[in-house]
Amino acid sequence: MTKCHKCGQELESGHLFSTKDGALSFADEVPSAFENARHAPGFVELTAPKIGGRTALAADICRECRRIVIDY
């Protein structure tokens, strides 16, 4: 099992998931609902939209540090 790089506790494996019709993305800041998210500084699409189902990525969580580690 992998250990948290911050506190050394063992990470729990699971999944990070979106709302039913959303996709997961990352950016330097969250754009407003009126902006195209793809134009946000530092935008990275982590998953594509998945119509009719939840989008998910395998993830590890440290409940002690409240951190999530993902590979995308």
N, C-alpha and C positions, 0 to 999 in steps of 0.2 A: 504494500500500500504506500502511496505517496504521502510525504509529510509537508505541512504548511511551511513555506519559506520564512514566514514572519514569526510564528510562535513554536513551531516544531511538533504540533499536534498532528495526528493522522487525519488525512482528508477523507471525507465520505464521497463515494461516487454516486452520481445521479444525472439529472437532466435539467438544463435551463430551457424554459419554453416560453412561447409568446401567447398572445391572445389568439382566439380561434382563427382570425384572418390576417394576422400581422406577420411581420418579418423582424428579425433581430438586426440592429444596426449599431454602429458606434460613430461618434463624432466628438469634436472638441467641446461642443455645447449642443443642447437640444434645440432644434429649430422650432419655430412656432407652427401651429397647425395650418397656417396660410402659406408657408414656404415649402419648396421642394426640398425634401431632406437630403437628396443627392448633392445639393449645392452647399451644404453645411461644411464649414472648414474641418478638414480631417475625416470626412465621411468614409466609412468602410462598411460595405454590405456583408454582414456575417452570414445571413441566410436569405434566400429568395422567398418572396411571398408564396404561401401554400394555401390556395383557395380550398375551403372545405375541410381543413384540418389544422392542427396546431403545428407550428414550426418548432423544432427542438435541436439542441446540441448537447452532446455528452459533456458533463461538467463535474468538477470536484468542488466540495464546499468545506470550509472551515467554520464551524459554528462558533468557535471561540473568538476568532478575529472578524467574523462576519465578512469573509472574503469568498469569492467564487473564482475558480480557475477553469478556463475553457481553451480548447484548441478549435480553430475554425478553418 
